[in-house]
Amino acid sequence: RRRFEPSHVTTLHANIEALVAGWKPGQNYDFIYASGLYDYLALPIAQKLTGRLHDLLVPGGELLIANLSDALV
């Protein structure tokens, strides 16, 4: 957060449980990047979280999920 703000990059630290439950941050994003997060999630939670993150994108936005566990691929 200190490195990128106040530039054109907005960082968001959010609770996975809240996101899966439907919490939205009040805006949509052009690009969402999640790194190292999915290594620790059970498949049903990972699937639901992916859908929620996709819902937070503007039309034509991109979602990049890095470091997926082999069990999720």
LUMLO-523013 format. One record per residue: residue number from 1; residue in one letter; chain; x, y, z of N, C-alpha, C in turn. Coordinates in steps of 0.001 Angstrom, whole numbers, plus 500000, padded with zeros to 6 digits. Each point is the difference from the previous one (the first is absolute). Example, Ala and Ser with C-alpha at 12.3 -4.5 7.8 and 13.67 -1.06 7.14 Angstrom:
{1,"A","A",{513190,494310,507800},{499110,501190,500000},{500900,501200,500000}},
{2,"S","A",{499650,501050,499280},{500820,501190,500060},{499230,501090,500730}},
END
This chain:
{1,"R","A",{500831,498810,500000},{499169,501190,500000},{500876,501254,500000}},
{2,"R","A",{501031,500047,500826},{500875,501170,500035},{500711,500216,498681}},
{3,"R","A",{500300,498923,499297},{500758,500102,498757},{499166,500567,498851}},
{4,"F","A",{498722,499647,499927},{499194,500349,498835},{499060,501179,500199}},
{5,"E","A",{499558,500249,501185},{499073,501108,500197},{500788,501235,500392}},
{6,"P","A",{499665,501182,499608},{498795,500399,499288},{500192,500069,498487}},
{7,"S","A",{500284,498930,499365},{500107,499969,498542},{498669,499532,499420}},
{8,"H","A",{500037,499503,498793},{498777,499507,499352},{499665,498576,500440}},
{9,"V","A",{500790,499428,500912},{499760,498653,500506},{499319,500096,501358}},
{10,"T","A",{498912,499267,500159},{499313,499935,501281},{500201,498607,500575}},
{11,"T","A",{500510,499941,501208},{500141,498700,500648},{498797,499769,500902}},
{12,"L","A",{499621,498756,500128},{498864,499657,500847},{500377,498780,500824}},
{13,"H","A",{499955,500158,501286},{500200,498874,500904},{498616,499597,500480}},
{14,"A","A",{499572,498800,499627},{498641,499578,500319},{500012,498623,500638}},
{15,"N","A",{499007,499734,500766},{499822,498727,500665},{499360,499017,499025}},
{16,"I","A",{500601,498825,499843},{499479,498989,499067},{498574,499614,500368}},
{17,"E","A",{499764,499781,501289},{498652,499600,500427},{498966,501061,499633}},
{18,"A","A",{500361,501258,500175},{499066,501088,499660},{499747,500044,498495}},
{19,"L","A",{501058,499843,499199},{499828,499997,498542},{499115,498845,499552}},
{20,"V","A",{500253,498822,500528},{499204,498820,499631},{498547,500189,500414}},
{21,"A","A",{499785,500685,501123},{498635,500238,500487},{499271,501078,499204}},
{22,"G","A",{500729,500713,499122},{499338,500979,499147},{500354,501445,500254}},
{23,"W","A",{500922,500279,500939},{500415,501383,500258},{500635,500588,498749}},
{24,"K","A",{499681,501257,499702},{500600,500703,498865},{500623,501297,500498}},
{25,"P","A",{501147,500382,499455},{500720,501177,500486},{499438,501346,499559}},
{26,"G","A",{498941,500043,499245},{499421,501280,499603},{500457,500502,498642}},
{27,"Q","A",{500877,499285,499354},{500419,500360,498646},{500398,498730,499269}},
{28,"N","A",{500081,500101,498688},{500471,498878,499200},{501372,500337,499447}},
{29,"Y","A",{500711,498990,499564},{501407,500150,499647},{500270,499564,498569}},
{30,"D","A",{501013,500638,499387},{500454,499626,498663},{500827,498725,500039}},
{31,"F","A",{500718,499796,501096},{500931,498882,500116},{500056,499559,501458}},
{32,"I","A",{499867,498713,500221},{500140,499426,501340},{501073,498927,499927}},
{33,"Y","A",{500952,500080,500925},{501126,499068,500056},{500021,499351,501380}},
{34,"A","A",{499945,498689,500028},{500083,499255,501257},{501196,499063,499901}},
{35,"S","A",{500942,500167,500897},{501229,499205,499966},{500155,499196,501280}},
{36,"G","A",{500203,498696,499858},{500268,499161,501153},{498805,499738,500880}},
{37,"L","A",{498861,500445,499612},{498805,499866,500811},{499349,498620,499841}},
{38,"Y","A",{499927,499523,498804},{499242,498787,499705},{500703,498719,500460}},
{39,"D","A",{501262,500079,500341},{500725,498818,500493},{499368,499434,501261}},
{40,"Y","A",{499285,500826,500726},{499504,499614,501317},{498488,499804,500060}},
{41,"L","A",{499336,500060,498861},{498538,499927,499991},{499500,498636,499544}},
{42,"A","A",{498919,499555,500610},{499314,498796,499527},{499312,500348,498681}},
{43,"L","A",{499816,498997,499161},{499437,500214,498667},{498672,500775,500019}},
{44,"P","A",{499021,499638,500846},{498732,500749,499969},{500174,501482,500342}},
{45,"I","A",{500885,500309,500940},{500245,501393,500363},{500717,500719,498859}},
{46,"A","A",{500978,499343,499394},{500739,500590,498876},{499052,500316,498847}},
{47,"Q","A",{499082,499099,499714},{499045,500230,498917},{499091,501184,500308}},
{48,"K","A",{499491,500058,501207},{499109,501089,500382},{500753,501336,500001}},
{49,"L","A",{501222,500009,500538},{500796,501224,500029},{500297,500496,498588}},
{50,"T","A",{500310,499083,499098},{500282,500388,498616},{498781,500682,499377}},
{51,"G","A",{498839,499459,500243},{498774,500624,499495},{499789,501388,500580}},
{52,"R","A",{500241,500141,501287},{499835,501303,500657},{501003,501016,499456}},
{53,"L","A",{501266,499578,499832},{501005,500910,499459},{499633,500412,498572}},
{54,"H","A",{499505,499050,499228},{499567,500312,498632},{498874,501033,500017}},
{55,"D","A",{499099,499885,500960},{498892,500956,500118},{500473,501411,500338}},
{56,"L","A",{501219,500136,500543},{500541,501312,500362},{500700,500697,498844}},
{57,"L","A",{500067,499342,498847},{500655,500588,498830},{499032,500874,499207}},
{58,"V","A",{500544,501065,499415},{499218,500777,499040},{499861,499146,498738}},
{59,"P","A",{499043,500283,499126},{499910,499258,498741},{501336,500079,499246}},
{60,"G","A",{500515,498854,499604},{501284,499932,499307},{501198,499967,500931}},
{61,"G","A",{499762,500018,501331},{501087,499948,500972},{500670,498637,500016}},
{62,"E","A",{501157,499944,500623},{500774,498753,500029},{500260,499554,501425}},
{63,"L","A",{499937,498688,500209},{500287,499360,501280},{501197,499092,499810}},
{64,"L","A",{501060,500225,500779},{501207,499180,499933},{500176,499309,501339}},
{65,"I","A",{499984,498670,499977},{500190,499205,501201},{501321,499256,499848}},
{66,"A","A",{500949,500317,500861},{501329,499381,499942},{500152,498969,501125}},
{67,"N","A",{500912,499070,499797},{500346,498986,501012},{498841,499095,500376}},
{68,"L","A",{499323,499470,499015},{498935,499045,500284},{500587,498681,500467}},
{69,"S","A",{499325,499365,500920},{500362,498657,500431},{499676,499025,498869}},
{70,"D","A",{500791,498959,499858},{499712,498977,498987},{498618,499391,500171}},
{71,"A","A",{499511,499968,501224},{498682,499428,500264},{498885,500830,499401}},
{72,"L","A",{500243,501264,499705},{498972,500886,499460},{500049,500126,498494}},
{73,"V","A",{501046,499482,499383},{500161,500159,498551},{499333,498860,499280}},
END
